[in-house]
Amino acid sequence: VIRSEKDNATKLKLLGDPNDNEVDFVEVYGRPMYVIYNMTGRPSSFLRTKEKDDTDDYFFEMKNKSAEFQELLENYTFVLRYTGQQWYGQMHLPDLTAESFREEDYHEFWDSFDGGPGSRDDRTVIISESDVGGSPVGIDFYEVRRRNVADGIKKTDISWVVVPLVNYEASGFFHCNEDKSE
């Protein structure tokens, strides 16, 4: 179990995998996948800004105009998983399970994992610095901002702005949960 620097009560747990003979959790590129089920509204436990201070990024305002995104905000699973270079924190449909995620078929390129402007960019909320370690603990993370495609920009151009989630470089956003009962 890990928790965010911003909210000690928000705890990510390993996505269990009862069908794996070697480990009992889902792995992506040999790293664990973490989840929180039954999330609603903006994932403020993982955002630097509060909703009322969100004048720099109109992402949630723009996406909230679609019925599909409004439905997602009513119940989703927050997922933290590794992509081969970075950890991504994303909002997914609530039915994500080890059975619905096939790790042997997963590949960042084919899954359009980063969402990319104009595609599924309504999933990625946070992204880590580049990392080759085995855990998101102690790594700096950034809130993804300004994801929307401006007029005149090709749909294939990714132009995210990232905002640090920690006040001091190299202090890490996720930490091990000190409660041994979980």
LOLUMZA-867372 format. One line per field, with one value per residue (C-alpha): x, y, z; residue number from 1; residue in three letters. Coordinates in Angstrom, 1 decimal, decimal comma, always signed. Each point is the difference from the previous one (the first is absolute). Example, Ala and Ser with C-alpha at 12.3 -4.5 7.8 and 13.67 -1.06 7.14 Angstrom:
LOLUMZA-867372
u <- [+12,3  +1,4]
v <- [-4,5  +3,4]
w <- [+7,8  -0,7]
num <- [1  2]
residu <- [Ala  Ser]
END
This chain:
LOLUMZA-867372
u <- [+0,0  +1,3  -1,4  +0,4  +1,9  -3,1  -2,6  +1,0  -3,5  +0,2  +1,7  +0,8  +0,0  +1,6  -2,3  -0,3  +0,6  -1,1  +1,0  +3,7  +2,2  +3,0  -1,5  -3,5  -0,4  -0,2  +3,4  +0,6  +3,6  +0,9  -1,5  -3,1  -3,2  -1,9  -3,7  -2,6  -3,6  -3,2  +1,5  -2,4  +0,5  +3,3  +2,9  +1,1  +2,1  +2,4  -0,3  +2,1  -2,8  -3,4  -3,0  -0,6  +3,7  -0,1  +0,2  +3,1  -1,5  -3,5  +0,3  -2,7  -2,3  +0,3  -0,2  -2,9  -2,2  -0,1  -2,5  +2,7  +2,4  -2,8  -0,8  +3,7  +0,2  -2,9  +1,9  +3,5  +3,1  +3,3  +2,9  +3,7  +2,1  +3,4  +0,4  +3,7  +1,3  -2,4  -2,9  -3,4  -3,0  -3,2  -3,8  -1,5  -3,4  -1,0  +0,1  +3,8  +1,1  +3,0  -2,2  -0,9  +3,6  +2,2  +3,6  +1,6  -1,8  +0,7  +2,3  +0,0  +0,1  -2,9  -2,1  +0,4  +0,8  +0,9  -3,4  +1,5  -1,8  -3,3  -0,3  -0,4  +1,7  -2,7  +1,7  +3,4  +0,1  +3,6  +3,3  +3,3  +3,5  +1,9  +0,8  +1,4  -0,6  -2,6  -2,2  -1,7  +0,9  +2,4  -0,3  -1,1  -3,4  -1,6  -3,6  -0,7  -1,4  -1,1  -0,6  -2,6  +0,8  +0,2  -1,2  +2,7  +1,9  +0,3  -1,9  +3,3  +1,8  +0,1  +0,3  -0,6  +1,1  +0,9  -0,1  +2,1  -2,1  +2,7  +1,6  +3,5  +1,7  +0,8  -2,3  -2,5  -3,7  -0,9  +1,1  -0,4  -3,0  +1,1  -3,1  +1,1  -3,5  -0,6]
v <- [+0,0  +3,4  +3,5  +3,4  +2,9  +2,1  -2,2  -2,7  -1,5  -0,8  -3,3  -1,9  -3,8  -2,6  -1,3  -3,6  -2,8  -3,4  -1,6  +0,8  -2,9  +2,2  +3,1  +0,8  +3,4  +1,4  +1,0  +2,4  +0,0  -2,0  +2,8  -0,3  +1,7  +2,0  +0,8  +1,9  -1,1  +2,0  +3,5  +2,9  +3,5  +1,6  -2,1  +2,9  -2,3  -0,1  +3,6  +3,0  +2,5  +0,2  +0,2  +3,7  +0,8  -1,9  +3,1  -1,2  -3,1  -0,4  -3,8  -1,1  +2,8  -1,0  -3,7  +0,3  +1,2  -3,6  -2,5  -2,7  +2,0  +1,0  -3,7  -0,8  +2,6  -1,7  -3,2  -0,9  -1,8  +1,9  -2,0  +0,5  -2,0  +0,0  +0,5  -0,9  +3,4  +1,7  -0,6  +1,2  +0,8  -0,4  -0,1  -3,2  -1,6  -1,6  -3,6  -0,3  -3,4  -2,3  -1,9  +3,1  +1,1  -2,4  +0,8  -2,3  +1,9  +3,5  +2,3  +3,8  +0,8  -2,3  +1,1  +3,7  +0,2  +3,6  +0,9  +2,6  +3,2  -0,5  -3,7  -1,5  +2,8  +0,1  -2,8  +1,2  +2,1  -0,3  -1,1  -0,8  +1,1  -2,6  -3,0  -3,5  -1,1  -2,5  +2,2  +3,4  +0,7  +2,9  +1,2  +3,5  +0,3  +2,7  +1,1  -0,1  +3,4  +1,7  -3,3  +1,3  +0,5  +3,6  +1,0  -0,5  -2,7  -3,3  -2,8  -2,0  +2,8  -0,5  +3,2  -0,6  +2,4  -1,7  +1,5  -1,5  -1,7  +0,4  +3,2  -1,4  -1,8  -3,7  -0,2  -2,4  +0,2  -3,6  -1,6  -3,4  -0,1  -0,3  -1,8  -3,6  -1,3  +0,7]
w <- [+0,0  -0,9  +0,7  -1,6  +1,6  -0,2  +1,6  +2,5  -0,1  -3,7  -0,3  -3,2  +0,3  -2,3  -2,7  +1,0  -2,6  +1,3  -3,3  +0,1  +1,3  +0,9  +1,7  +1,3  -1,7  -3,6  -1,4  -2,9  -1,3  +3,2  +2,3  +2,2  -1,0  +2,7  +0,1  +2,0  -0,7  +0,3  -0,5  -0,9  -1,1  -0,8  +1,4  +2,2  +2,2  -2,9  -1,3  +1,1  -0,5  +1,6  -2,3  +0,7  -0,7  -3,4  -2,2  -1,9  -1,5  -1,3  -0,5  +2,5  -1,1  -3,7  +0,6  +2,3  -2,9  -1,3  +1,5  -0,1  +2,2  +2,4  +0,4  +0,6  +2,8  +1,7  +0,6  -1,2  +0,9  +0,4  -1,4  +0,5  -2,4  -1,6  -3,8  -0,5  +0,8  +2,3  +2,4  -1,1  +2,3  -1,9  +0,3  -1,4  -0,1  +3,3  -1,3  -0,2  +1,3  -0,5  -2,4  -2,1  -0,2  -1,9  +0,9  -2,5  -2,8  +1,4  -1,8  +0,5  -3,8  -0,9  +2,9  -0,8  +3,7  +0,1  -1,4  -2,3  -1,0  -1,6  +0,9  +3,5  +1,8  +2,6  +2,0  +1,0  +3,1  +1,3  -1,5  +1,7  -0,9  -2,1  +2,1  -0,4  +3,6  +1,1  +2,1  -0,2  +3,7  +0,3  -3,6  -0,9  -1,8  -2,0  -0,6  -3,7  -1,2  -3,2  -1,9  -2,3  -3,7  -1,1  -3,4  -2,6  +1,9  -1,6  +1,8  +0,4  +1,8  +3,8  +1,8  +3,7  +2,7  +3,2  +3,5  +2,9  +2,7  +2,6  +1,3  +0,0  -2,8  +0,7  +3,0  -1,6  -0,2  +1,0  +3,2  +1,7  +2,3  +3,6  +1,1  +0,2  +0,2  -3,7]
num <- [1  2  3  4  5  6  7  8  9  10  11  12  13  14  15  16  17  18  19  20  21  22  23  24  25  26  27  28  29  30  31  32  33  34  35  36  37  38  39  40  41  42  43  44  45  46  47  48  49  50  51  52  53  54  55  56  57  58  59  60  61  62  63  64  65  66  67  68  69  70  71  72  73  74  75  76  77  78  79  80  81  82  83  84  85  86  87  88  89  90  91  92  93  94  95  96  97  98  99  100  101  102  103  104  105  106  107  108  109  110  111  112  113  114  115  116  117  118  119  120  121  122  123  124  125  126  127  128  129  130  131  132  133  134  135  136  137  138  139  140  141  142  143  144  145  146  147  148  149  150  151  152  153  154  155  156  157  158  159  160  161  162  163  164  165  166  167  168  169  170  171  172  173  174  175  176  177  178  179  180  181  182]
residu <- [Val  Ile  Arg  Ser  Glu  Lys  Asp  Asn  Ala  Thr  Lys  Leu  Lys  Leu  Leu  Gly  Asp  Pro  Asn  Asp  Asn  Glu  Val  Asp  Phe  Val  Glu  Val  Tyr  Gly  Arg  Pro  Met  Tyr  Val  Ile  Tyr  Asn  Met  Thr  Gly  Arg  Pro  Ser  Ser  Phe  Leu  Arg  Thr  Lys  Glu  Lys  Asp  Asp  Thr  Asp  Asp  Tyr  Phe  Phe  Glu  Met  Lys  Asn  Lys  Ser  Ala  Glu  Phe  Gln  Glu  Leu  Leu  Glu  Asn  Tyr  Thr  Phe  Val  Leu  Arg  Tyr  Thr  Gly  Gln  Gln  Trp  Tyr  Gly  Gln  Met  His  Leu  Pro  Asp  Leu  Thr  Ala  Glu  Ser  Phe  Arg  Glu  Glu  Asp  Tyr  His  Glu  Phe  Trp  Asp  Ser  Phe  Asp  Gly  Gly  Pro  Gly  Ser  Arg  Asp  Asp  Arg  Thr  Val  Ile  Ile  Ser  Glu  Ser  Asp  Val  Gly  Gly  Ser  Pro  Val  Gly  Ile  Asp  Phe  Tyr  Glu  Val  Arg  Arg  Arg  Asn  Val  Ala  Asp  Gly  Ile  Lys  Lys  Thr  Asp  Ile  Ser  Trp  Val  Val  Val  Pro  Leu  Val  Asn  Tyr  Glu  Ala  Ser  Gly  Phe  Phe  His  Cys  Asn  Glu  Asp  Lys  Ser  Glu]
END
